[in-house]
Amino acid sequence: MNDAHREFCASPEWRTMVEEQILPDALRDVDLGSEVIEIGPGPGLTTDVLRKRTDHLVAVELDPDLAAVLKNRFRGTNVEVIRGDATKIDLADDRFSAGASFHMLHHIGSDDAQDRAFAELARVIHAGGLLVAADGVFSEGSLAFHQHDTYNPIDPESLGHRLEQVGFRSINIARHELGWYCSAIVA
């Protein structure tokens, strides 16, 4: 992430957008179960919301500095922070009741790598478990905001097929003002 993006993702404005616009749509009528994995928590604003909806949350963060800050911030809570790569999650198969990813998938540089992250989520979420995700769609403004940063937004028109290819079913995708959100079940 570039510095401006990192600063925005930790801002009160982004917290408000996460808590009032993104997560209410994505998590409406959703039961995450007792053991949830979140990939790409960044500064942890989505983690703050998710941890209230499950008994145990594992947050997998690639950036070592963010992971260290999150480990410190969530010490003594129901959140376990692991420094790791969403495209090769070093956790057991079928461990989680649900997986989540909110506005970070566009930071994965290629479609193949994004698909590996989806496949890893399908592997670590048990059969019948849920994936919930949201991200933005391409815009010139977002492209400019991601200068000197990875920006590979997912077209929601192709998302369903991509999720099916790695083992998800019952896929629901909807668009909203800030992009798309989806839910899917591991087959």
N, C-alpha and C positions, 0 to 999 in steps of 0.2 A: 504494500500500500504506500502511496506517496504521503507526504506529511499532511497536506490539506485533507486528504481522505481520512487518514487516521484521526486527525483532530475532529472532523465532522462526525465520524462514527462513535465518538465518545461524548458528543455534545448533548446538551439538554434538548435541543431541537430534534435530533435523531431519536433520542429516548422517547419523546412525545410521539413521533411518527411510528416507532416500533410498538409502543404500548397502546396507541389509539387507532392506528390505521392498518398496520400490517398484521400483527398477531391476533387481534380480535377476529379478522376474517379467516386467517389460516387455521386458527385453533377452535373456531366455533363448533360446538357439538362434538369435540374430539376428546377421547379418553386415551391418554398417553400410556397408561399403565404404570408399573412400579419401577421400571429400570429403563432409562432413556439415554440415548447417545445424541449429542449435538456436535456437528462438525463445523468448524470455523466460527467460534463464538466471538472472535475479535475482542473488543473491550468488555464483553459480557452483558450487554444490555438485554439481549434476548435470553441469556442464561438467567438473568434476574427473574424473568417471567416464567420460563420453563421450570425452574427449580421449585416453584410453588405448586406445580401440577403433577409432581411425581415424588416417589420416595427417594430415589437416587438418580442423579444425573452425572453422566460422564461427558465432559467437554473436551474435545480433541482440537488443539490449536497448533498450527504449524510454526508460527512465529515464536521464537524462543523468548523474546522480551515480553510479548503479550501473555504467553503461557505462564511466565514467572509472576507477572502482576496478578493474573487470575488466580493462580495457586494461593498467593498471599491473601487476596481479597476474599476468596471463598473458603479459606481454612476454617475448619470447625462447622461447616454446613453440610448439607446433603449433596454437594457438588465435588466431584473428583476431576481435577484438571490433568490432562495428559498432553505432553508435547508430542505431536505426531502428525502424520500425513494422511489426509482423508482418502487418498488413492491407494493406500496400503496400511490399513488400520491393524495394529498389532494387538488384537483382542480376539477372544474366542468366538466361534460360530454360534449363532442362535442365542446370544446372550440377552439381547434387549427386547423390550416390549414395543419400543418405538424409536424412531430416529428423526432428527430435525436438522434443517439447514436454512438459515434466513439471511438472505442478501449477501452471500459470500461465494456462491457457485460461479459467478462471473469473474472471480479472481483465479479460477483454475484455467490455465492457459490454452488448453486444446479441448475439443469435443471428446477426443479419446480419453483424456485424463478425467474429464467430467464424468464420462460413462464408467470409468474405473471407480470413481467415488460412489456413484450410484450402485455399482455392483458390490462394493465393499459394504455399503449400508444394507443391501439385500442379504448379504452373507451374515452380518452380525445381528440383524433383527430376526427373531424367530418367525416361523411360518404363522401367518395370520396377524403378524405385527404391522404396525403402521409407520409410514413415512409421511412427514409433513414438511413442506418446503415453500419458500417464496423467494423471488428475486425480481430484479428489474428487467425491462426490455430495452433493446437498443434505442438510444437517442443521441443526437449530436451533442447535447449538453452533457450527458453522462460520459461520452467519449472524451470530451474536453476535460472534464473533471478527473478522469483517469490518466491524464498525461503522465508519462514515465511510470506507468502502473499497468498491471495486467487487466484487460477488459475484454471478456469473451462472454457476452450475454447469451442466454439460452432463449431460442425462439419457442414460445409456448406451443406453437403449431407442431413442432417436432418432438416435444417433451414426452408425450404419451408413448410414442413408439420407442423412444430411447429407454424409458423406464420398463416397458414390456420386455425389451431385449435382454434385460439383466435380471428379470424375475419378479417384477411387480405386476399386480392385477388390480382391478377395481379402481382405476385411476380417474381422479376428478381434478380437472384443471380449470381455473377461473382467472379472469383478468380483473384487475382493479386499478385504481388511479396510479399506483406506484409500480405496476408491473403485473406479475402473476403469482398465484399461490396454488399449491396442489396437495392432494393427499393420495396415497396409494397403499395397497396391502401387499405384503410379501406372500407369494404363492406357496 
